[in-house]
Amino acid sequence: MVRQFGRRLVGLAAFAFGVLFTAGAILAEPRPAEDFASVHDIMKKGHGKKGLLNQIKDGVKTEKWDDLAKPAAELKKYGADLGKNQPDKGEDASWKKLSGEYKTMMLAIADGVEKKDAKATNEALTKMNKSCKACHDGHK
Ligand code: HEC
């Protein structure tokens, strides 16, 4: 008798938990759909006149390596974020390839800065600056 009651109680508790859990999941704040930077923000902050790439370019010239750690880290994140976006235009396969290359180039820039290697950083910057058109032609 006691045992049966106990079992029923457990069943009831499990049921209540299930209801609460489901209601919680339904009522929970919708998670922000994006926890990565948008293409628009990446382009503005990365490639604008006073953007991160230009900060790096100037910093390499004046050898202010310590000031470049932060912009380099931001670029690295943007490099990883770009491909998480879905562009309005263009083929998936092409976007996958070009955003993958974008990520690799950002990593190369950040790596050059980390090693305080002006030559490597400049080469990576030049490569990046030649990549704009191909991607914009297909996806902008
Ligand atoms: C791998 C793809 C890719 C590469 C490489 C790329 N872009 Fe973009 N860019 C885009 C896409 C896609 C858009 C359109 C974004 C939108 O309108 O939301 C865009 C938009 C822009 C814009 C307009 C921003 C806005 O939304 O107002 C600027 C400025 C820009 N890019 C600069 C550059 C420069 C400079 C380079 C090269 C140094 C570059 N981009 C390289 C994909 C790329």
Residues whose N, C-alpha, C, O or C-beta is under 5 A from the ligand:
A	BS01	HEC	V39 H40 M43 K44 H47 P87 L98 S99 Y102 M128 N129 S131 C132 C135 H136 H139 K140
